[in-house]
């Protein structure tokens, strides 16, 4: 029994919408459905997953564009991120206009999260960590037993989240990575919001922004 995942890369932002699921119960959550709802629904159907919820790492447009579609289709609650992202949620239409995208349908957060909260998916438990910097309310989800994390736009393979968007702060993001992510262990695998998966250890060794050789 473990936590498995499938990524669907959606929209011109090449955002990783992830289906996290317990391989014992086949219950799962859709993390950051950023767009192309038909492809997400098709993947869930192919996997035979029973969707029990929508999880958000943060409220930037490219991570929430299809949330309303998922709620309408699956009739499940939306959980996360931290409430510090509420202004971003309120300004989705402005975000869409800035990038030339249609405004997404509105939706409601059923449960805001805080540091240390837990999310249950089937027989798996995800621990929540508040990691601001890219967005004020950004959270990550960690299955410590499976050694797997969903990091959204905090950390990428070979890069870090941008901090030039409203609510971003470079120093805060670096602290989130060093003080919250690194202590989780070098062997922790992570699925980022964009790009390929990696491990914390690999990023500490080679990441040109937050590698140990850079921050020493």
N, C-alpha and C positions, 0 to 999 in steps of 0.2 A: 504494500500500500504506500503510495507516494503522491506527490503533487506533480501533475503533468501540465503541459501548456502547448498551445498552438498560436502562432502569430499570423495576423492578416495585415499586410502593409497596405494602408489606405490613403487616398487623396494625394494631390500633388505634394503635400508636405512629407510623404513617405513615412507616415506615423504608424507605429506598431500597436495595433489593437490586439490585445492578448486574451485568449480564453484560458483561464486557469481552472483546472478541474482535478478532483479526487479520482484516482483510477480505480478505487474500490467501489464507490457509489455512483460514479459518473455524474455527480452534481458539480456544477461549475459556476464561475462568475466571469462576466465580460468586463475587462479592464480597459478603460479609455477608448470607447467606441467613437473614433474621430470622424467617421464618414463611411460612405458606401455600405449602407445597412444590408443590402441584399447579399453582398459577399460575406458579411459577418454571419448572417442568419444561415446561409448555405453551409459555411464551415461548421457551425454548431450542429446543424442537422447531420452532416456527414460523420461527425464524431459521436453522435448519439448522446449528446450532453443535455442534462436537465438544467437549465439556467435558473439559478436561485437569486441572483442579484447583479447589479452593475456597480463596479468600483471605479472611482476616479482618483488619479494621483494629483491632478490640479485642474483648473478651469480655463486653460487656454483653448481657443477655438478648435485647434487641430486635434484636441484630445476629447472633445465633448460634442462634436458636430452631429453625431447620430444617437445621442443619448435618448432623445424623445422617441425616436423610432424604435429603439430597443425596449423602452418602457411600454410603448403601445403594443409591441409584438409579444413580449413575454410577461407583462404585468408583474414586474418585480421592482423592489425598492432600489433607489440610488443611494450609495453610501460613499462618503468622502467627497472632497478632501477635508482639510482643516478649515474652520470658518473664516480664517484670515483671507481666504480666496473669494469670499462673498462679493466684493466689488468687481472682480473679474467676471463672475457669473452674471452680475447685473449689467455688464457692459459687452455682452457677447455680440450684440448688433454692431457696436462700434468696432470691435475686433474684426468682424466679418467685412465691414466696409473698408477697413484699412488694407485688407489683403484682396479685395475684390471678390469675395465669396458671398453667396446668399446668406442671409441671417438664419441661423438654425432655429428650429421650433423650440419654444421655451420648455423648461422642465424644472422640477423641484428636487432639492436635496432632501432625502428623508432622514439622513443621519450624518451630521458633521462629526469628524474624528479628531481625537487628540492623542498625544504621545502615550504609548502604552496600551491603547485600545487593542482588542482582538477581533478578528473576523473568522468565522467558521465556514469552511467550504467542504461539505460532506464530512469526512473524518479528519480533515486537515485544519490547522489553525494558523492564521496569518497574524503576525504582530505588526502594529502600526508604529512608524517613526515619523515625526514631523521634521521635514528637511527643507526649510525655506531657503530662498536665494534666487532660484529661477522664478518662482512664484511664492508669494507670502504664505499661502496655505498648503504648499506642496507636501505630500506624504509619500512614503514608500511602504510596500507590503513585503514582509519577510516570513517565509516558512523556515524557521531555524533548524528543524529536524531534517527537512528535505534539502537544506542548504541552497535555497533558491529565493531570489528577491525580484520584485518588480520596482525598478527605480525611476520610472518616468523620465523626466528631463533633468534629473540631478547629475547623473554620470553616464557617459557613453564610452564605447570602445574608442580609446584614443582622444577623447574630448570631454567637455563638460557642458552643462546647460548654458544658454545665453542669458545674460543679465541686463540687457539693454531695453527690455520690455517693461511696461508699467509694473511696479512692485518688485522688480528685480534688484539684486544687490550682490556684487561680486564677492565682497568679503564674507557676507553671510553664507553664500553658496560654498565657498571654500571651507568655512567652519563646519557646515553641515556634512560635507564629505569626510573631512579629517576627524571630526569629533563623533559623528554618528555612524557613517558607513565603515570606515577602516576598523573600528573595534569589533565589527561583526565577523571578521575573520577572512584571511586571504583566500580560503577555499570556497567562499560564497559565490555562487553563480548569479548573474543578474541579467534581467531582460530590460533593456533601455527603451525609452519612448521612441527612438529612431535608431536605425542601424542594427548591427549584429550584437548578439550576446557576448559577454566576457566574464571574467572573474575579478573580484576585488584585488587579488594578488597580482594579476597581470597588469591592472591599471596602476597599482603602486609601483610596479617595476618600470612601466614604459609610458604612462600617460604624460604628455608634454605639458600639461597644465597643473596636475596635482600629484604626479609621481613623487616618490620619496626623494629622488635626486633633484627635483625642482624645488621642493619645499624645505630641504635641509638647510 
